[in-house]
Amino acid sequence: MPRPKKCRRVCGLPVCREFGPRGTGCMGEPITLGLDEYEVIRLIDLEGMQQEQAAAQMGVARTTVQSIYNAARRKMADAIVNGRALRIEGGDVEVCEKRAHCMRGGCCGHRGCGKQKPEG
């Protein structure tokens, strides 16, 4: 039996949760990007963190961040190349209580985040 999935800490929820192409040529079902995948993209690509730093911020192993990051990039590439909508939702996450500080470009380093259901 596999080990239970560890809850991943996210420091904020996306303002916009759906993205998609305009016009004709849209194909297939929307792609779902998990909140943990969104957070890894935010930390590594937007905030410029290394995988080790992102892992510490999210409370998971570096190898987990690497796996999440690779999956997120594949999904985003599929959405762009194949003209599919992208939705950001779901996942086993906890939202940081000090998320206002984190989302301003800082790293709260808070380890005592209580589990919360993502809003929305």
C-alpha positions as CSV (number, residue, x, y, z in Angstrom):
1,M,0.0,0.0,0.0
2,P,1.5,3.4,-1.0
3,R,2.3,6.0,1.7
4,P,-0.3,8.7,2.2
5,K,0.3,11.9,0.2
6,K,1.8,14.6,2.3
7,C,-0.2,17.9,2.4
8,R,1.6,20.6,0.5
9,R,1.7,24.2,1.9
10,V,0.7,27.0,-0.5
11,C,1.1,30.6,0.4
12,G,-1.8,31.9,-1.7
13,L,-4.6,31.1,-4.1
14,P,-4.6,32.3,-7.6
15,V,-6.6,35.4,-8.4
16,C,-7.6,34.0,-11.8
17,R,-8.4,30.3,-11.9
18,E,-9.2,29.8,-15.6
19,F,-7.2,30.6,-18.7
20,G,-7.9,29.7,-22.3
21,P,-7.4,30.5,-25.9
22,R,-9.6,32.9,-27.8
23,G,-11.3,32.2,-31.1
24,T,-11.6,28.9,-32.9
25,G,-9.3,26.0,-32.8
26,C,-9.8,25.1,-29.1
27,M,-9.5,21.4,-28.5
28,G,-10.8,19.0,-26.0
29,E,-11.4,19.1,-22.3
30,P,-9.7,21.8,-20.1
31,I,-6.5,20.8,-18.3
32,T,-6.5,21.0,-14.5
33,L,-3.4,22.4,-12.8
34,G,-3.5,21.6,-9.1
35,L,-2.9,24.2,-6.5
36,D,0.4,22.6,-5.6
37,E,1.5,22.8,-9.2
38,Y,0.5,26.4,-9.3
39,E,2.5,27.1,-6.2
40,V,5.6,25.4,-7.5
41,I,5.4,27.4,-10.7
42,R,5.0,30.6,-8.7
43,L,7.9,29.9,-6.4
44,I,10.4,28.7,-9.0
45,D,9.5,30.7,-12.1
46,L,8.1,33.9,-10.6
47,E,9.9,34.2,-7.3
48,G,13.2,32.7,-8.6
49,M,13.6,30.1,-5.8
50,Q,15.7,27.0,-6.2
51,Q,13.9,23.7,-5.9
52,E,15.4,23.2,-2.4
53,Q,14.0,26.6,-1.3
54,A,10.6,25.8,-2.8
55,A,10.5,22.4,-1.1
56,A,11.2,24.0,2.3
57,Q,8.5,26.6,1.8
58,M,6.0,24.0,0.8
59,G,7.0,21.5,3.5
60,V,7.9,18.6,1.1
61,A,11.0,17.0,-0.3
62,R,13.0,18.5,-3.1
63,T,12.3,15.4,-5.3
64,T,8.5,16.0,-4.7
65,V,8.9,19.6,-5.9
66,Q,10.8,18.4,-9.0
67,S,8.1,16.0,-9.8
68,I,5.3,18.6,-9.3
69,Y,7.2,21.1,-11.4
70,N,7.7,18.7,-14.3
71,A,4.0,17.8,-14.3
72,A,3.0,21.4,-14.2
73,R,5.2,22.4,-17.1
74,R,3.9,19.5,-19.2
75,K,0.3,20.6,-18.5
76,M,1.0,24.2,-19.3
77,A,2.8,23.3,-22.5
78,D,-0.2,21.0,-23.5
79,A,-2.6,23.9,-22.9
80,I,-0.5,26.4,-25.0
81,V,0.5,24.1,-27.9
82,N,-2.9,22.3,-28.2
83,G,-5.1,25.3,-27.6
84,R,-6.8,23.9,-24.4
85,A,-8.2,25.8,-21.5
86,L,-6.3,25.6,-18.2
87,R,-8.1,25.5,-14.8
88,I,-6.3,25.9,-11.5
89,E,-8.0,23.9,-8.7
90,G,-7.8,21.0,-6.3
91,G,-5.0,19.1,-4.6
92,D,-4.1,18.1,-1.1
93,V,-2.9,21.5,0.1
94,E,-2.9,23.7,3.2
95,V,-3.1,27.4,2.9
96,C,-0.5,29.3,4.9
97,E,-2.0,31.5,7.7
98,K,0.5,34.2,6.9
99,R,-0.1,34.2,3.2
100,A,-0.3,38.0,2.8
101,H,3.4,38.2,3.6
102,C,4.3,35.3,1.3
103,M,2.4,36.7,-1.6
104,R,4.3,40.0,-1.4
105,G,7.5,38.3,-2.4
106,G,8.6,37.3,1.0
107,C,9.0,33.9,2.6
108,C,7.2,33.6,5.9
109,G,9.0,30.3,6.7
110,H,5.9,29.5,8.8
111,R,5.9,25.8,9.8
112,G,2.7,25.9,11.9
113,C,0.2,26.4,9.2
114,G,-3.1,24.9,10.1
115,K,-4.9,22.8,7.5
116,Q,-7.5,24.9,5.7
117,K,-9.7,24.1,2.8
118,P,-8.9,26.3,-0.2
119,E,-11.4,29.0,-0.7
120,G,-13.7,28.9,-3.7
